[in-house]
Amino acid sequence: MNAQAAAPSVSLDAIAAAVKAAAPTTQQEQAAAFGRAYYARLPDDELALRPLAAWSGFAHSALAFAQVRLPGQAKIRVFNPDPAKDGFDSAYTVIQVVNDDMPFLVDSVNMVLTQRGIVQHGMVHPVFKVERDASGRLTAIGSGIAESYMHVEIDRQPSAEDMAAIEHAIAEVLADVRAAVSDWSEMRHKMLDIAGELETRTLPSTPEQRAEAEAFLRWAADNHFTFLGYREYVVANQDGKRMLCPVVGSGLGLMRGKDADAAPRPLTGLAAADLPPGATIEPLILTKTNARSTVHRPGYMDYVGVLVFDDKGVAIREQRFLGLYTSSAYNRRPWEIPVLRQRHEAVMAASGLGEGSHSGKALRHILETLPRDELFQSSTEELTRTCMGILALQERVRTRLFLRRDRYGRFFSALVYIPRDRFNSDVRERIEALLMRELHGEHLDTTIQIGESPLALLHMVIRPKTGEVVQADQAALEVELTRIVRNWHDRLRDELVEQHGEEVGLKMASRFSKALPAGYVESVSPSQAARDILQASQLTAGSDLRLSL
């Protein structure tokens, strides 16, 4: 047996030679280097999935497209390949992108496709260095500045208008990526500068709150927050009303040059607008925006606001950072994160439970596994109420709803706990429909947690329609949720208990309920089944036949 591995059916050498042969004589060496660089990171097993002609056609087309690119601009093309014109054929529509290399490019392009319901069927994404002259013409491969190339195959698009719309959407998103990445360092330094100023600022806060706010900003700037935008706002009087107005020219990242888009807003939404004399408040605002991120991840952007006060303790300014907490921020334990560790300690203290006790350990676990956004956004009082309610579920597994209104009125956060064995897609969809209807929802995001606990958790963020006044009745909603989660066997058990009492009814349910055939359950009501079970329970060894009409 020959131990020598078989040579791959398609190699970089073969691709480079094919791209070279297709290029004009004056560009052949450049073409060979481009073909080799284009697939340098593609594994052999992927190269084996297509013939040589396909790979060389992709690279030859990409080289022709990349010949000229102006500095600081993304070059994008969305097209249905024509063999005569493009040198290759495909059953899919193709996206070609050439851009300066920077973070979030692939994630952001994929977001555009996902939001439009477009399926991606393949991607080649090489990054390599190139040199260009003053006019942007490609002069060398392998040295110079790193560029990012994309070849993406997507669902076949039927019209030029559809392809133009995709191209426009990608161009907008890549412009956002460039803005955020270009200003990232300046936004980070801005946050660190503010952290350094907090020690000497006038703040209606306790020394502990001041110290935690400073520590949180330094922690966020230490690669725990992806900076996307920044702007400052000032409190001003307009037409006799106190308004929060954008400071012209203060925008960075996604907010740079967009001051005209930020209309003044009434100050009523600012928690520190009218503090009573002597009152204290946390100097940071931690919440979510009303806008989804176009960069990196599609969720609503995180919002870190720093309040500025005058000598009388009146809020006069806000310094606002927009971005996304990084994965490391969600993986760290809450007692390791500034501000959150303070809330963690406050909840443990309010519970009166020793951290070494069984219940104390359970409460600590709840705080550690609670959706991290709840810890960032809840007040200490809200967090204590929620965590103590979840702790009570350890003793009796049942359906519970914990509903929190964002303090700035932007959204509702709903934690729905249901017995794990009752969770399925139908139950989830019915719960979502209920909360969207009752809370006048316009947008909904759902996250599911199912672990070793006997309870499944649905974390839903519901954003009411603009201008809607919502009066949420948590108790009534919880009753409706319980009805949704209850299944046929629950109703049968209740029928048996009602007819025969707690002790006998539960015994009958335990003995007969799970033994009933699926076809019987689907066709017979729980009340009729309870009557049948009564007949079955009266059968004895000496009387194994009964008739009920």
C-alpha positions as CSV (number, residue, x, y, z in Angstrom):
1,M,0.0,0.0,0.0
2,N,1.4,3.4,-1.0
3,A,1.5,5.6,2.1
4,Q,2.1,8.7,0.1
5,A,-1.0,11.0,0.1
6,A,-2.6,11.7,-3.2
7,A,-2.1,15.1,-4.6
8,P,-5.1,17.4,-4.4
9,S,-7.2,17.6,-7.6
10,V,-6.9,21.4,-7.5
11,S,-3.8,23.2,-6.2
12,L,-2.6,26.7,-5.7
13,D,0.0,26.2,-8.3
14,A,-2.6,25.1,-10.9
15,I,-4.9,28.0,-10.0
16,A,-2.0,30.5,-10.3
17,A,-1.0,29.1,-13.7
18,A,-4.6,29.3,-15.0
19,V,-5.1,32.9,-13.8
20,K,-1.7,33.8,-15.3
21,A,-2.6,32.2,-18.7
22,A,-5.9,34.2,-18.8
23,A,-4.2,37.6,-18.2
24,P,-2.6,40.0,-20.7
25,T,1.2,39.5,-21.2
26,T,2.0,42.6,-19.2
27,Q,0.0,41.5,-16.2
28,Q,0.7,37.7,-16.1
29,E,3.1,37.8,-13.1
30,Q,0.7,40.0,-11.1
31,A,-2.2,37.7,-12.0
32,A,-0.3,34.6,-10.9
33,A,0.6,36.2,-7.5
34,F,-3.0,37.4,-7.2
35,G,-4.4,33.9,-7.9
36,R,-2.1,32.4,-5.3
37,A,-2.9,35.0,-2.6
38,Y,-6.6,34.8,-3.3
39,Y,-6.9,31.2,-2.2
40,A,-3.9,30.9,0.2
41,R,-6.2,30.4,3.2
42,L,-8.7,28.1,1.6
43,P,-8.3,24.5,2.8
44,D,-7.6,21.7,0.4
45,D,-10.9,20.0,1.1
46,E,-12.7,23.1,-0.1
47,L,-10.6,23.5,-3.2
48,A,-11.6,19.9,-4.1
49,L,-15.3,20.9,-4.2
50,R,-15.0,22.8,-7.5
51,P,-13.1,22.4,-10.7
52,L,-10.0,24.4,-11.6
53,A,-11.9,26.5,-14.1
54,A,-14.3,27.7,-11.5
55,W,-11.6,28.8,-9.0
56,S,-9.5,30.4,-11.7
57,G,-12.6,32.2,-13.1
58,F,-13.5,33.7,-9.7
59,A,-9.9,35.0,-9.2
60,H,-9.6,36.3,-12.7
61,S,-12.8,38.2,-12.3
62,A,-11.8,39.5,-8.9
63,L,-8.5,40.7,-10.3
64,A,-10.2,42.6,-13.1
65,F,-12.6,44.2,-10.6
66,A,-9.8,45.2,-8.2
67,Q,-7.6,46.8,-10.7
68,V,-8.6,50.3,-9.6
69,R,-9.9,51.3,-6.2
70,L,-9.7,54.8,-4.7
71,P,-8.2,55.0,-1.2
72,G,-10.7,54.8,1.7
73,Q,-13.6,53.6,-0.4
74,A,-15.3,50.2,-0.6
75,K,-15.7,48.8,-4.1
76,I,-18.8,46.6,-4.5
77,R,-20.4,44.7,-7.3
78,V,-23.5,42.5,-7.3
79,F,-24.2,40.6,-10.6
80,N,-25.4,37.4,-12.3
81,P,-22.2,36.0,-14.0
82,D,-22.0,35.9,-17.8
83,P,-19.3,33.4,-19.0
84,A,-18.5,35.5,-22.0
85,K,-18.1,38.7,-20.0
86,D,-17.0,37.5,-16.5
87,G,-15.0,34.3,-17.4
88,F,-17.1,32.0,-15.3
89,D,-20.7,30.9,-14.8
90,S,-22.8,30.3,-11.6
91,A,-26.3,29.3,-10.7
92,Y,-26.1,32.0,-8.0
93,T,-25.9,35.8,-7.9
94,V,-22.3,36.9,-6.9
95,I,-21.2,39.7,-4.7
96,Q,-17.7,41.1,-5.1
97,V,-16.2,43.4,-2.5
98,V,-12.8,45.1,-2.3
99,N,-12.1,47.2,0.8
100,D,-9.4,48.2,3.3
101,D,-9.0,45.4,5.8
102,M,-10.8,46.2,9.0
103,P,-12.9,44.4,11.7
104,F,-16.5,43.4,11.2
105,L,-16.6,43.3,7.4
106,V,-17.9,39.7,7.0
107,D,-20.3,39.9,9.9
108,S,-21.8,43.1,8.7
109,V,-22.3,41.9,5.1
110,N,-23.9,38.7,6.3
111,M,-26.3,40.9,8.4
112,V,-27.4,42.7,5.3
113,L,-28.2,39.3,3.6
114,T,-29.9,37.8,6.7
115,Q,-32.1,40.9,7.2
116,R,-33.3,40.5,3.6
117,G,-33.9,36.8,3.9
118,I,-31.2,36.0,1.4
119,V,-29.3,32.7,1.7
120,Q,-25.6,32.6,1.3
121,H,-24.3,29.6,-0.6
122,G,-20.5,30.2,-0.4
123,M,-17.9,32.7,0.5
124,V,-14.2,33.3,-0.3
125,H,-12.7,36.0,1.9
126,P,-8.9,36.4,1.5
127,V,-6.9,39.2,3.1
128,F,-3.5,40.1,1.7
129,K,-1.3,43.1,1.1
130,V,-1.2,45.1,-2.1
131,E,0.4,48.3,-3.5
132,R,-1.5,50.9,-5.4
133,D,-0.3,54.1,-7.1
134,A,-1.7,57.6,-6.5
135,S,-4.7,56.9,-8.9
136,G,-5.6,53.7,-7.0
137,R,-4.3,51.3,-9.7
138,L,-3.0,47.9,-8.5
139,T,0.8,47.7,-8.9
140,A,2.0,44.8,-6.7
141,I,0.7,41.8,-4.7
142,G,2.2,40.7,-1.4
143,S,3.5,44.0,0.0
144,G,2.0,47.3,1.0
145,I,-1.4,47.7,2.7
146,A,-3.8,44.9,3.7
147,E,-7.0,44.7,1.6
148,S,-10.1,42.5,2.2
149,Y,-11.7,40.7,-0.7
150,M,-15.0,39.0,-0.8
151,H,-16.6,36.6,-3.3
152,V,-20.1,35.7,-2.0
153,E,-22.6,33.5,-3.8
154,I,-26.2,34.2,-2.8
155,D,-29.8,33.3,-4.0
156,R,-30.2,34.1,-7.6
157,Q,-31.6,37.6,-7.9
158,P,-34.2,38.1,-10.7
159,S,-33.7,41.7,-11.6
160,A,-31.2,44.5,-11.9
161,E,-33.3,46.5,-9.3
162,D,-32.9,43.7,-6.7
163,M,-29.2,43.6,-7.2
164,A,-28.8,47.4,-7.1
165,A,-30.7,47.4,-3.8
166,I,-28.4,44.8,-2.3
167,E,-25.4,46.7,-3.5
168,H,-26.7,50.0,-2.0
169,A,-27.4,48.3,1.4
170,I,-23.9,46.8,1.5
171,A,-22.4,50.1,0.7
172,E,-24.2,51.8,3.5
173,V,-23.2,49.1,6.0
174,L,-19.6,49.2,5.0
175,A,-19.6,53.0,5.4
176,D,-20.9,52.5,8.9
177,V,-18.1,50.0,9.6
178,R,-15.5,52.4,8.3
179,A,-16.9,55.2,10.4
180,A,-17.0,53.1,13.6
181,V,-13.5,51.6,13.0
182,S,-11.9,55.0,12.1
183,D,-13.1,56.7,15.2
184,W,-12.8,53.7,17.6
185,S,-9.5,54.9,19.2
186,E,-10.8,58.4,19.7
187,M,-14.1,57.1,21.3
188,R,-12.1,54.8,23.6
189,H,-9.8,57.7,24.7
190,K,-12.9,59.8,25.2
191,M,-14.3,57.3,27.6
192,L,-11.0,57.0,29.5
193,D,-10.7,60.8,29.7
194,I,-14.2,61.0,31.2
195,A,-13.3,58.2,33.7
196,G,-10.4,60.3,34.8
197,E,-12.6,63.4,35.3
198,L,-15.2,61.7,37.5
199,E,-13.1,62.0,40.6
200,T,-13.3,65.8,40.5
201,R,-16.7,66.3,38.9
202,T,-19.7,67.6,40.9
203,L,-22.0,64.5,41.2
204,P,-25.1,63.9,43.3
205,S,-23.7,60.4,44.0
206,T,-22.1,58.6,46.9
207,P,-18.4,58.0,46.9
208,E,-19.0,54.3,46.2
209,Q,-21.2,55.2,43.2
210,R,-18.6,57.6,41.9
211,A,-15.8,55.0,42.2
212,E,-17.9,52.2,40.6
213,A,-18.8,54.5,37.7
214,E,-15.1,55.3,37.1
215,A,-14.2,51.6,37.3
216,F,-17.0,50.6,34.9
217,L,-15.8,53.1,32.2
218,R,-12.3,51.8,32.5
219,W,-13.5,48.2,32.4
220,A,-15.7,48.9,29.3
221,A,-12.8,50.6,27.5
222,D,-10.6,47.6,28.2
223,N,-12.0,45.6,25.3
224,H,-15.3,44.9,26.9
225,F,-17.2,47.4,24.7
226,T,-17.2,47.7,20.9
227,F,-17.5,51.5,20.3
228,L,-19.8,52.4,17.4
229,G,-20.8,56.0,18.1
230,Y,-20.5,58.9,20.5
231,R,-22.2,62.3,20.8
232,E,-22.7,64.9,23.5
233,Y,-26.0,66.5,24.5
234,V,-26.7,69.7,26.4
235,V,-29.8,70.7,28.4
236,A,-31.3,73.9,26.9
237,N,-34.6,75.8,27.0
238,Q,-36.6,75.8,23.8
239,D,-40.1,77.4,23.7
240,G,-40.3,77.3,27.5
241,K,-39.4,73.6,27.7
242,R,-36.2,72.0,28.9
243,M,-34.8,69.9,26.1
244,L,-31.8,67.6,25.5
245,C,-30.1,68.9,22.4
246,P,-27.2,67.5,20.4
247,V,-23.9,69.4,20.6
248,V,-23.0,70.2,17.0
249,G,-19.7,68.7,15.9
250,S,-19.4,66.3,18.9
251,G,-20.4,63.2,17.0
252,L,-18.0,60.3,16.4
253,G,-18.3,57.0,14.6
254,L,-21.9,56.3,13.4
255,M,-22.8,59.8,14.8
256,R,-20.2,61.8,13.0
257,G,-21.7,64.4,10.7
258,K,-25.3,63.4,11.5
259,D,-26.2,66.2,14.0
260,A,-29.2,67.2,11.8
261,D,-30.7,63.7,12.3
262,A,-30.7,64.1,16.1
263,A,-33.8,66.2,17.0
264,P,-34.0,67.8,20.5
265,R,-36.0,65.7,22.9
266,P,-37.9,66.6,26.1
267,L,-35.9,66.2,29.2
268,T,-38.6,64.1,30.9
269,G,-36.9,60.9,29.8
270,L,-33.7,61.7,31.7
271,A,-33.7,60.1,35.1
272,A,-31.7,62.9,36.7
273,A,-33.8,65.8,35.2
274,D,-35.4,66.8,38.5
275,L,-33.7,65.3,41.5
276,P,-35.0,66.4,44.8
277,P,-32.5,68.2,47.0
278,G,-30.1,65.8,48.7
279,A,-31.0,62.9,46.5
280,T,-28.3,60.7,45.0
281,I,-28.2,58.9,41.7
282,E,-25.9,56.7,39.8
283,P,-23.9,58.9,37.3
284,L,-24.1,56.3,34.5
285,I,-27.1,55.5,32.3
286,L,-26.9,51.8,31.2
287,T,-29.6,50.8,28.7
288,K,-30.4,49.9,25.1
289,T,-31.1,52.3,22.2
290,N,-34.1,52.2,19.9
291,A,-31.8,51.5,16.9
292,R,-30.4,48.2,15.8
293,S,-26.7,47.9,15.1
294,T,-25.7,47.8,11.4
295,V,-22.1,46.7,12.4
296,H,-20.9,43.3,13.7
297,R,-24.1,42.1,15.4
298,P,-27.8,42.8,14.6
299,G,-29.1,43.5,18.1
300,Y,-30.2,46.8,19.6
301,M,-27.1,48.9,20.5
302,D,-26.0,49.2,24.1
303,Y,-26.0,52.7,25.5
304,V,-23.6,54.0,28.1
305,G,-24.5,57.6,29.1
306,V,-22.5,59.8,31.5
307,L,-24.3,62.6,33.2
308,V,-22.7,66.0,33.9
309,F,-24.1,68.1,36.7
310,D,-23.8,71.8,37.8
311,D,-22.8,72.9,41.3
312,K,-26.5,72.6,42.4
313,G,-26.7,69.0,41.3
314,V,-28.8,69.7,38.2
315,A,-28.1,67.6,35.1
316,I,-26.9,69.9,32.4
317,R,-25.2,67.6,29.9
318,E,-24.9,64.0,28.8
319,Q,-22.0,62.2,27.1
320,R,-23.4,59.2,25.3
321,F,-21.6,56.2,23.9
322,L,-23.3,53.7,21.7
323,G,-21.9,50.2,20.9
324,L,-22.1,46.6,21.8
325,Y,-20.7,44.8,24.9
326,T,-18.2,42.2,23.7
327,S,-18.6,38.5,24.4
328,S,-16.1,38.7,27.2
329,A,-18.4,41.1,29.0
330,Y,-21.2,38.5,28.9
331,N,-18.9,35.7,30.0
332,R,-17.5,37.4,33.1
333,R,-19.2,36.8,36.4
334,P,-21.2,39.7,37.7
335,W,-19.2,40.1,40.8
336,E,-16.1,40.7,38.6
337,I,-17.7,43.7,36.8
338,P,-17.9,47.2,38.2
339,V,-21.4,48.5,39.0
340,L,-22.8,44.9,38.6
341,R,-20.7,43.7,41.5
342,Q,-22.3,46.5,43.6
343,R,-25.8,45.4,42.6
344,H,-24.9,41.7,43.2
345,E,-23.8,42.6,46.8
346,A,-26.9,44.7,47.4
347,V,-29.2,41.8,46.3
348,M,-27.3,39.3,48.5
349,A,-27.6,41.7,51.4
350,A,-31.3,42.4,50.9
351,S,-32.0,38.7,50.7
352,G,-30.6,38.1,54.2
353,L,-29.2,34.8,53.0
354,G,-25.7,33.7,53.8
355,E,-23.6,33.1,50.7
356,G,-22.6,29.7,52.1
357,S,-26.1,28.6,52.7
358,H,-28.0,26.4,50.2
359,S,-30.4,29.2,49.3
360,G,-27.6,31.8,49.2
361,K,-25.7,29.7,46.7
362,A,-28.8,29.3,44.7
363,L,-29.4,33.0,44.6
364,R,-25.8,33.6,43.6
365,H,-26.2,31.2,40.8
366,I,-29.4,33.0,39.6
367,L,-27.5,36.3,39.5
368,E,-24.7,34.6,37.5
369,T,-27.0,33.0,35.0
370,L,-29.6,35.8,34.6
371,P,-29.5,37.4,31.1
372,R,-26.7,39.8,31.4
373,D,-28.7,42.7,30.0
374,E,-31.0,42.4,33.1
375,L,-28.0,43.1,35.3
376,F,-26.8,46.0,33.3
377,Q,-30.2,47.7,33.0
378,S,-32.1,46.8,36.2
379,S,-32.1,49.0,39.3
380,T,-31.0,47.2,42.5
381,E,-34.7,47.1,43.7
382,E,-35.9,45.6,40.4
383,L,-33.1,43.1,40.4
384,T,-33.8,42.0,44.0
385,R,-37.5,41.6,43.3
386,T,-36.8,39.5,40.2
387,C,-34.1,37.3,41.8
388,M,-36.1,36.6,44.9
389,G,-39.1,35.6,42.8
390,I,-36.9,33.2,40.7
391,L,-35.5,31.7,43.9
392,A,-39.0,30.9,45.0
393,L,-39.4,28.8,41.8
394,Q,-36.7,26.4,43.2
395,E,-39.3,25.1,45.7
396,R,-42.3,24.9,43.3
397,V,-41.8,24.6,39.6
398,R,-44.5,26.6,37.8
399,T,-45.0,29.2,35.2
400,R,-43.9,32.7,36.2
401,L,-43.6,36.1,34.5
402,F,-41.2,38.8,35.6
403,L,-41.9,42.0,33.6
404,R,-39.7,45.1,33.7
405,R,-40.3,48.4,31.9
406,D,-37.2,50.1,30.8
407,R,-36.8,53.2,33.0
408,Y,-36.7,55.4,29.8
409,G,-39.9,53.8,28.4
410,R,-38.2,52.3,25.3
411,F,-39.1,48.7,25.9
412,F,-40.4,45.9,28.1
413,S,-38.2,43.1,29.2
414,A,-40.1,39.9,30.0
415,L,-38.5,36.8,31.8
416,V,-40.9,33.9,31.3
417,Y,-40.1,30.7,33.2
418,I,-42.1,27.6,32.2
419,P,-41.6,23.9,33.1
420,R,-39.0,22.5,30.7
421,D,-41.1,19.5,29.7
422,R,-43.9,21.9,28.5
423,F,-41.6,24.0,26.3
424,N,-42.0,23.7,22.5
425,S,-42.2,26.0,19.5
426,D,-46.0,26.2,19.6
427,V,-45.9,27.4,23.3
428,R,-43.2,29.9,22.5
429,E,-45.1,31.4,19.6
430,R,-48.3,31.7,21.6
431,I,-46.5,33.4,24.5
432,E,-44.8,35.8,22.0
433,A,-48.2,36.6,20.4
434,L,-49.8,37.2,23.8
435,L,-47.1,39.7,25.0
436,M,-46.9,41.4,21.6
437,R,-50.7,41.9,21.7
438,E,-51.0,43.0,25.3
439,L,-48.0,45.3,25.3
440,H,-48.8,46.8,21.9
441,G,-45.5,45.5,20.5
442,E,-44.0,46.5,17.2
443,H,-40.6,44.6,17.5
444,L,-39.7,41.5,19.5
445,D,-36.5,39.7,20.2
446,T,-36.5,36.3,22.0
447,T,-33.6,34.4,23.6
448,I,-34.1,30.9,24.9
449,Q,-32.2,29.3,27.8
450,I,-32.6,25.6,28.5
451,G,-30.1,23.9,30.8
452,E,-30.2,21.4,33.6
453,S,-32.8,23.3,35.5
454,P,-36.4,21.9,35.4
455,L,-37.4,25.4,34.1
456,A,-37.0,26.8,30.6
457,L,-36.4,30.6,30.3
458,L,-37.7,32.8,27.5
459,H,-36.2,36.3,27.6
460,M,-38.3,38.6,25.4
461,V,-37.7,42.2,24.7
462,I,-40.9,43.9,23.4
463,R,-40.8,47.4,22.0
464,P,-44.2,49.1,21.9
465,K,-45.4,51.0,18.9
466,T,-44.3,54.6,18.9
467,G,-46.6,56.8,20.9
468,E,-48.6,53.9,22.4
469,V,-49.5,54.2,26.1
470,V,-49.3,50.8,27.7
471,Q,-50.6,49.8,31.1
472,A,-49.3,46.3,31.7
473,D,-51.1,44.1,34.2
474,Q,-48.5,41.6,35.1
475,A,-50.8,39.4,37.2
476,A,-53.3,39.1,34.4
477,L,-50.6,38.3,31.9
478,E,-49.2,35.6,34.2
479,V,-52.7,34.0,34.4
480,E,-52.9,33.9,30.5
481,L,-49.4,32.5,30.3
482,T,-50.3,29.7,32.7
483,R,-53.3,28.8,30.5
484,I,-51.0,28.7,27.4
485,V,-48.5,26.4,29.1
486,R,-51.1,24.1,30.7
487,N,-51.6,21.0,28.5
488,W,-54.3,18.3,28.3
489,H,-52.8,16.2,31.1
490,D,-52.8,19.3,33.4
491,R,-56.5,19.8,32.7
492,L,-57.2,16.1,33.3
493,R,-55.5,16.3,36.7
494,D,-57.5,19.3,37.7
495,E,-60.8,17.5,36.6
496,L,-59.8,14.4,38.7
497,V,-58.9,16.6,41.8
498,E,-62.2,18.5,41.5
499,Q,-64.3,15.4,41.2
500,H,-62.5,13.2,43.8
501,G,-60.4,15.5,46.0
502,E,-56.7,16.2,46.2
503,E,-55.5,12.8,47.5
504,V,-57.6,10.5,45.3
505,G,-57.5,12.7,42.3
506,L,-53.7,13.0,42.2
507,K,-53.3,9.2,42.7
508,M,-55.7,8.6,39.7
509,A,-53.8,11.1,37.6
510,S,-50.5,9.5,38.4
511,R,-51.7,6.0,37.7
512,F,-53.6,6.6,34.4
513,S,-52.7,9.9,32.8
514,K,-49.4,9.0,31.1
515,A,-50.7,5.6,30.1
516,L,-53.4,6.9,27.8
517,P,-52.7,6.4,24.1
518,A,-51.9,9.5,22.0
519,G,-54.9,9.0,19.7
520,Y,-57.2,8.9,22.8
521,V,-55.7,12.2,24.1
522,E,-56.2,13.9,20.8
523,S,-59.9,12.9,20.4
524,V,-61.2,12.9,24.0
525,S,-61.8,15.9,26.3
526,P,-60.2,15.9,29.8
527,S,-63.7,15.9,31.4
528,Q,-64.7,12.8,29.4
529,A,-61.3,11.2,30.2
530,A,-61.9,11.8,33.9
531,R,-65.1,9.8,33.7
532,D,-63.4,7.0,31.8
533,I,-60.6,6.8,34.4
534,L,-63.2,6.5,37.1
535,Q,-64.6,3.5,35.4
536,A,-61.1,2.0,34.9
537,S,-60.2,2.6,38.5
538,Q,-63.2,0.5,39.6
539,L,-62.0,-2.6,37.7
540,T,-60.8,-5.4,39.9
541,A,-59.3,-8.8,39.4
542,G,-62.8,-10.3,39.7
543,S,-64.5,-7.7,37.6
544,D,-62.5,-6.8,34.5
545,L,-65.4,-5.6,32.3
546,R,-67.4,-2.4,32.7
547,L,-69.7,-0.6,30.2
548,S,-70.2,3.2,30.1
549,L,-72.5,4.8,27.5
